[in-house]
């Protein structure tokens, strides 16, 4: 199991600390830095601790930033892997690798184990998260998707982008700009990954791990994904993603139109795309009427027309799914966090991640060839 943070937040050194940390500031740097989370000694803190002012940063969850690589490319990763197999002698070890080199190396080693499923989930969070909020979200995601035997996910890549920590509506526009910048950085990560595949598997002594990678984007995290897709050239896209799950998406309902030049590219990137919507989503209702000039949101209204993509895109209506896991006022009234609050939504997501045929997923009513409703 491995959980990584990929963040374009500023790097700072807190007073009295000896290690670099990610900042809560709402500013971004051009490139992602990578950190590995340490869950080995993690213990759930009591409520009294969580309320303290010093419950921040590594008091929430320990993590270690990777160094930046001395050389670009993945030839040194290839050299280390071949040396470990006894095929080639080399003074290099994994400790010589940095950044994406180290992360891709570790993931390849873990995903090449004998486990039947050791999938990776790339998660992109919503608006109004500071870094401390992100660390708490990572803990929740690990419980739901890594610790749960019903899920095939064993590794998480958490995309940390500098959204505002405030719920004040005006901060939405700052987050909108940050999401665009972060999407461009995410595009570079995609190209790094495709380069890793080419550099490593051009050697016949190494074989692909046969595991799967998924993308899950919640709310305005979909705008980060959209920005990445804007930047990707169709001719350079490889289908390296299995499932893309779009949860309560805070983007226009027209994003799948070819003229939008964004989500229409997803079938080139992924095997299957699922749009999870809630027609009672209050947060997206506010977004539509106060921040997006009355443009219906994908996660509330569904896509305008996906007839041309119906073979790979599914719409899952979660409006009637019960909030049986988390039922505080925020969850019951907001109707925006079904992946956290509803076991019915989670069960549907798990089946999707396992690759169950969409017509055979239990707990659904089939409305037409590509539209389904989760039973209450």
N, C-alpha and C positions, 0 to 999 in steps of 0.2 A: 504494500500500500504506500502511495506517495501522493502528497498534496503540495502543489506549487502555487505561488503567487506570481503573476506576470503583471507588473505595474509600471505605468509611466508617470507616477507621482514623483515629486521631488525627493531626493535622498538627503537626509539630515543626520546629525550626530547629537542625540539628546544629552543634556548636561549630566555628567557623572557616568555616562555609558562609554564603552569601548568599541561598540559595534555600530555600523551604519543602520539606519532605520528608514522606513517609508514615512512620509509626512502626511499629516491631516490637512495640509494646505490645499486650496482649490486651484493649484497650478500644475501643469504637466511639463514633462521633459520630452524631447523628441522620440526617444526610444524606450522600450520596455526594459526594466531590470527584473531579474528573476530571483525568487527566494524559495527555499524549501521549508515547509512547516514541520515542526517537531511535535508529534503526538505521543512519543514514547513515554514521557513522564507527565502527560496532561491529566489533570484531575478537574472535574467539574467544580467550580467555586461555589460556595454558599451564596445565598441571596444578599447577605450583609456585605460580602466582598464586592459583588457586582455593583452595588450602589455607591461605593467609595469613589472619590475623585481620582485616585491613583490607579483605578482599574482601566488602564489604557495600554496600548501598544503590546509589548511582550508580557505584560501582566495578564493579558487576555490569552495570547497564544504565542509561543516561542517560534521564531523563524530565523533562518540564516540566509543572507544575500550571497548569491554566487558572484565570484570575481568575473570580470570581463575577459573574454578570450584574448590571448596574445596574437593569434592568427585567425583570420576569417576562414569560413568554410569548415568542412567536416572530415578532411583527410586525417587529422589527428585522432578523431573518434574512430575512424576505420582502422588506424594503426593500433590503437589500444584494444579494440575488439579482436583483431587478428592475433595480437600478442597473447591475449587471454585464452585464445583457442590453441595456442602453440603453433600457429601457422607462420608467424613472423616474429623475429626478435625486435624489441624496441625498449628504449629506456623510459618511454612515456607510460604513465598510469592514469587512472581516472582523475587523480588529484591535479593533473596538469590541464584538465578541461575546465572551461568557464562558460557562463551564460547558457545559451541554447545548446551548446555542445554538451555540457554536463547534463542538462535536463533531458535532451533526446537520448543520450547514452543511457541514463538511468531508466527511462521509460522503456527503451528497447530491451534492456536486460530484464526488467520486471515483467514486461508483457510477453517475453519469450519463455517464461516459466511453463511448467507443465499444467497450470490451471486451465480449465476449459474456457473460462471467460475472465479476462483481466482488462476490461474496457477503460477508456479514458473519457471523461466528460469535461468539456470546456464550458465554463459558466460565465455569463456576462450579466452583471447586476443592474439594478434599476437606478433611477434618479434619487437624489437626497441620501447618499451614503458617504460618510467620511471613512477614513481608513479603519478606525476602531469598529465601526459598524460592519465593515467588510470582514474583519477577523471573526466577529460573532457569527456572521453569515456563513463563513467557512466551516465553523464548528457545526452549525445546523446541517449544512449540506453533507458533511462527512457522516453524521448520524443517519441521515435519510438514504443516501446513495452508496456509501461505502460499507457502513456497518450492517446494513440491512441485507440479509441473504436473498431477499426477493429481487435485488438489483444486481445487474451484471457489472456495475461500475466498481472499479478498484482504485482508480486514480482520478484526481481532480486538478484541472488547470483553472485557477480562479483569475479572471481578468479584472484587475483592479484599475479603475479609471477615476480621475479626480472629480467626482460629482460633489455638489454642495452637501454639507451635512444638515442644511436647513430645509424645512418643509414650506417656507415662505414662497408663495407662487412665483415671485419675480426671479427666484434663483433657478427656476426651470430653464430660463433662456440661457443662463450661464452654463448649465449642464448640457443644454443642446449643443452649444459650441464645443464644450469639452468632449462630448461624445463623437463629434466629427473628427477632432484631432486624434482621439484614441483609436478610431476606426482606421485611420491611415497607418498608425503604428501596428495595429493588428494585421493589416495587409502585409507589412514587412515580415511579420512573424510567419504568416502563411507561406511566403516565398522562401523563408529560411527552412521551413519544414520540407517543402518540395525539393529544395537543394539537398537537404539531409538524405532524403530517400534516394535521390540520384547518386550521390556520392557513396552511400553505404551499399546499396544493392546493385551497383554496377559490378561489385565483387561477388563471384559465384560461391565463395565460401560462406557467405552470410545470406540467410533467408529471411523474408518478411515474417513478422510474428503472428500474423493471421488474426490479431485481435482488432477491435473496432474503436473508432473515435467518434464522439458525438458532440454536438453543440447545443447548449440550452441558453436561451436569451430571455430575460424577464423584463417586461415593461420598456423603459427607455434603453435598456441594454440592446434592444433590437435596433436602435438608432446607431449604436456603435457597429453592429453587424452590417447595417445598411451602408454606413460610410466605408467599411472595408470592401463591400461588394461594388460600390461606385468605383473604387480605385483598381479593382481587378480587371484585367483584360481577358475577354472570353477565351482567346486562344491560349492563354497561360494557365487556365484553371484545370486542375486535376481533381478527379472524384476521389478524395481521400477521406471524406466524412461519411459515416453511415446514416445516422439520424440527426435531423435538425428539429429542435422543439422550440417553437415560438410561443412564449407564455405571456398572455395579457399584453400583447404588443402595443407599445405607444408609438406607432408609426401610422401613416395614412393607409386607408383600406385599399388604395390603388397600387400598392408597392409591387404587386406581381405583374403589372402591365409592362410589356416590353419597353414602352416609352420611358418608364421610370429608371430603367437600366440598373436595377439593384436586385430585388428578391427574385426576379425572373432568371437570374444566374444561379440560384440555389440548386436547381436540378443538375447543373454541370458540376457542382461541388459535392453533392450528397445523394445518397440512394433514396431517401424518403424525407419529406418535410411535413410536420404536423403543426397546425395552428390551433392552440388552445385558447378559447375565448369564453368570456362571461358577459352576457347581455345586461347584467345588473352591475357591472363594474363601475363603481362611483368615481374612482380615481381617474379612469379614462374618460368618464363623462365630464369631469372638471377640465381635463386636458383638452377635450374637444371644444368646449364652449368658452374657455378663457385663454387658451394659449395657441390654438391651432386653427383659428379662423373657421370654426364650425366644420372642419374636416373630420369625418367619421374615423375612428381609430380601428385598426385591424383587430386588436384584442377584445373589442366590444361588439363590433358590427360584422366581423369576418371580411374576407377579401371581396372586392367588387366583382371580379370574374376570373375564375381559374379553370375554365372549361378546357383550355389548351394545356393545362398542367395537371388535370385531374388524375392521371395515372400515378403521379408521385406525390401530390399534395393532398393531405387530409385535413378536414376541419372537425374539431372536437369541441362541442358545446358543453361547458361545465356549469351552466347557469343553475342547474338543479342539484349539483353535487353538494353533499352535506359537509359543513365545517365541523367534523367530529374530532379533530386533533387539536386545533387551536380555535377557540370560539369566543375570544374577547371581542370587545366593541370594534376594534380596528379590523378584525378579520370578518366579522359578521356583517358589518355595514359596508366596508370597503369592497368586498368581493374581488380582490385584486391579487390574492396570494394563495390560490388554490393548491399549488404545488407544495406549500408548507402546511396548510390548514385542513386539507381533505384527504383521507385515506383512499377515497374513490379516485381522485385525480392522481394520486401517487401510484395506485395500482395500474391505472391506464398508462402512465408514463413508463413504469417498469416493463410492461408488456411490449410497449413500443421499442424500448431499448433492446429487448431481447430479439426484436425482429419478427414478432408475431404478425401474421397476415392481418391487415386492418379489419378484415371481415370476420376474423376469429377472436379478436380481443374481447374478453368477457367484461360485463358491466356496461356495455354500450347498446344503444338502439341505433340501427342503421336507418338513416333518412333518405339517402340516395347513394350513388356509387362512391362518393368521397366525403359525405357529411354524416356525422354521428353525434349522438347525445348521450352523455353519461347518465345512467339511471340514478335516481335518488333513492 
